[in-house]
């Protein structure tokens, strides 16, 4: 998905829980006919582990005359991770990939030195109302992998480990959690877990990941006596084990994080790099048409922003 213009999200009121370093309230905008909440990057926090971008898409119901249409746009220096709870999105890219992602699947597109893609509603869903809900995140690539050849991988939900015990259920999307390991391969230590907790039940979030955060998708999460509502991002301090307890309506959250990058990352529009000069080069390449085209989606593109 393309990085939309707008102000950074604002930090919320500081919670009393010492284990929480930042509470971030996302800002909302529209992109490709879809309401999106952006939690990362923010003024207070640019990355959590490799996660440099965190978008909550929907939940939304598109009318019969609407569709998701994110025109072809470029990326460098990152991997995009698309994960849906509802609806379908058709992905096309400059490698020739054409893939419809469904709820529970994961699309991992590693841009490396450069890739172009589009995200649209599948043809079979157009002309009828359609629901859409999900997440798109970006993982910054380590220095040694920023300029690798682009690659796309798709993993169906049936291949991802799931758990359901004592009022806690979920799916390990990337990394390992409570002894379960996702088959999705990434380039740095990463944790990304879809977790649903029944009312009054509790789930652990260990301290062995260097950087950790939690995004509340729905319901209420209680941590050390503090209550947090939906669409809030909680960034935890390093070294403290966390217990997440669901409120009266239960809660649905994403746990994420991993190893710190170890070097600074710059982000401009859809470009991520350890080098500002490399981003300037990518700007010029997109402005002058030197990126590859997307087969089957050649007629449109998102112009380089004037900023």
N, C-alpha and C positions, 0 to 999 in steps of 0.2 A: 504494500500500500504506500501511497505517496505521502510524504510529510507535509501536513497542511500548515499554512501560516497562522500565527496567533500568539498570544501571550503565553508565557510559561505558567503551569499550574502554581497556585499559591499554597504555601504550607498552612495547615490548619492550626488550631490551638494546640499547644504542647500538652500531651497527656501526662498524667501523674506517674504512669508506669515507667520506671527507669530503664527498662529493657528496650524501649522504643526511642530511636534516635530522631526520626522524622515522621510526621503525619502529613500526608500530601493529599489535597483535594484536587482532582483533575479538572482541567478546563474542557469545555465542550465546544465542538465545531461540527460542520457538515463536510463530508468528502464523498464524492461519487453517489450522492443522494442518500447517504447514510450518516446518522448521528454517531459521532466518535468522541470518546473521552480520552484525553492524553494525560497520562500520569508521569511518564518519563520521556524525555529529560525534563528536569525542573531546575529552578534557581537554587534550591536547597540540595538537590542530589542529581548528578548527571548520569551515573551508572549504579547498578546493583549487580555485583559480579560482572558478567559480560553483557547484561541487559542494559542497552542504552536507549531503548525506545519501548514504551508499553502503551498500547492502544486498546481500549475497550470498545468494541463495535456493537452498537445496539444495546439491549434488544430493541428491535424495531419491526414494524410491519409495513412493508412497501406496498403501495397501492397498485392496482392493475396497470396503471399507466406509468409506473416507476420501475426502475431497475438499478442495481448496483453497476456503475460504469466508471471504473478507475482506468483511465486511458494509459497507454504505454508510457513508462517512465523508467529512468535508469537508477542503478545502485552501484556503489563500490564499497569494499572494505567491511562488509557485514554479511550476516545470514538472517534472512527473514523467516519467522516462524509463524505460520497461520494455523489456528486451532479453533474449531467451531463448536458451539453448543446447539445451534439450530440453523437451518437453511443450507444452501449450497453456493459455492463460488467457483467459477471457471477461471483457472490460471492458464495463461499462455506466456511464454518467454522466448528470448532470442536464441535459445538453444534448440528451439523447435518443440519444446514441451507443451502439451495440451492436457490438462488434468482437472477434473471436477473434484473438489474437496467436499466431504460430507462430515457431519458431526462426529467427533471423536477421532477423526483422522488427523494427521499432521503433515503439512507441507513445509519442507525445509529447503529454502533456496539460498545457496551461498553465492554471493555476488563476486567476491574476490576482486580481480582487476576490472570487472565490469559486466553487468547484465542489464537487460531491459525486460520488463514484464507488464502485463495488464491483468486486472481482476474485474470480472464482470459476472452478472447473473447469467446462468446457463440459458440457452435458447428455449429449452422446454418449459422453463418457469416464467418466461416473459409473457405479459398479457393477462396474468392472474396475480392476485395478492400473494405476497411471499414474505415469510418471516426470516429474519437474519439476526444472529447473535454469536459473538465470538471474541477472540483476542488476536491481535497481531503484535508481535514483539520483534525487536531486532537484537541480534547478538553481535557485538563488536568482535572482530577477528583479532587474534594475537598478532604481534608484529611479524612473525615468521609466515603468516598465512594471509596477510592483507592483499597480496597480489597473485594469489593462486588462480588457476583457471576456474571459471564459474561452473557450478554443478547444481542440479536439482534432485531432490529425493522426496518420495511420498511414502508414508507409512500408514497402513490402515489401522483402524482402532483395535481390531482383533489381535494385532501383534503387540499391543502395548499392555504391560502388566496392570491388572486391576486388583483391588482389594475391597472387602466388604465384611467388617467384623465389629461387633459391639457398638453399633451406631455410627461407625466411621467407614465411608466408602470413597473410592476415587480411582484415579488412573495416573500412573507414572509416565509423564509425557517425555521428559528428558532426564537423564541422570539416574540416580538410585535413591530409594526411599524405603526405610524399614525393611531392608533386605531384598527388595525388588529392583530390577535393573531394566531400564528402557533399552530397546535395540537401536534407538536413534543415535547416530554418531555426530558429535560436535567437536570443536577444536580446543575447548578449554573446559575445566571443571564447572559443571552446570547442574542446577536442580530446577525442575519445573514440574509441579504436581497439581493436579485437579483434585480438590478435596471437598467432600460434602459431609457435614457433621449434623447429626440429629439433635433436637433440643436437649440441652443439659449435658450432652456428651462432650468429651474432651479428646484432643489429639495433640501429639507432641510435634515439635519442630526443633530438632537437635541443633547444637552449637558448632558442629564440626565443619559446616560451610563457612567460608571466610566472610561472605556478605550475604544477607538474607532479607527478604521482604515478603509481605503478604498483601494481596489485593482482594478486597471483599466484593464479591460479585452480587450476592444477595444475602438477606438476613442480617443478623447481628453477631459479631465476634466479641468475646470477652477475654481480656488478657490481663492478669494480675489485678482483677477487679474493675478495670476500665472497660467501658462498652463502646464499640465502634460500629457505625452503620455502613450500609452498602456504598460502593463506589468511593472508598477511601483506601489509600495506599499507606501501609505501615512499614517503615524501614527499621530493622532491628539493630541494636548495638551488637558488636562482635563478642563472642564468648559466652553469651547467656542462653541457656536452654529455654525454650518458650513452650507454654501450653496454651492451646487455643480452645476455648469452650464456646459452644453455640448458645445463643440466646433462646428465647421462647419460641421463635419461629424456625430455629435451626439456622445454618449458614452454609453458604457455598463460597469457597475461596480458592485462589491460586497461590501456592507457595513457590517462590522463585529466588534465584541468586546463584552463587558460585564463587569461584576464585576472582579476586580483584585483578584488573587488567595489568597492573604493574607499570603502565605508562599512560600518558594523557591521550585522550581521544577527542578529536574535533568532529562536530556534526554540522553540516550545512545542507538544507533541503534533504535529499535522499542519499547524501554522500557521508560516509564515516571514514576517518583516516587518522593515523598518528601524525600526519603531515598536512599543514595548511596548503603547502604548495601542490600536493597531490590533489586536494579538493579543487584548487583553482584550475588544475589541468583537466579534471573531470567536467567542470563547468564549461570550459571551452570546447571540449569534445562533444558534449551534448548540444551546445549552442550551434556548432558547425556541422552536426549530423554525422559524427564519426563513430557513434555507438552502433551496434547491430540493430536490425529491425526485428519485430516480432512477427513471424510467419502467421498469416491468418488474421492479423490485426495491424495492418500496415498503414491504414488511412488516417489514423488520429495519433496524437501524442500530447503530453503535457509540456508546455514550453518551459524553458528555464525561468525561474522567478526573477523579477526585477528588484532584487534586494541583496 
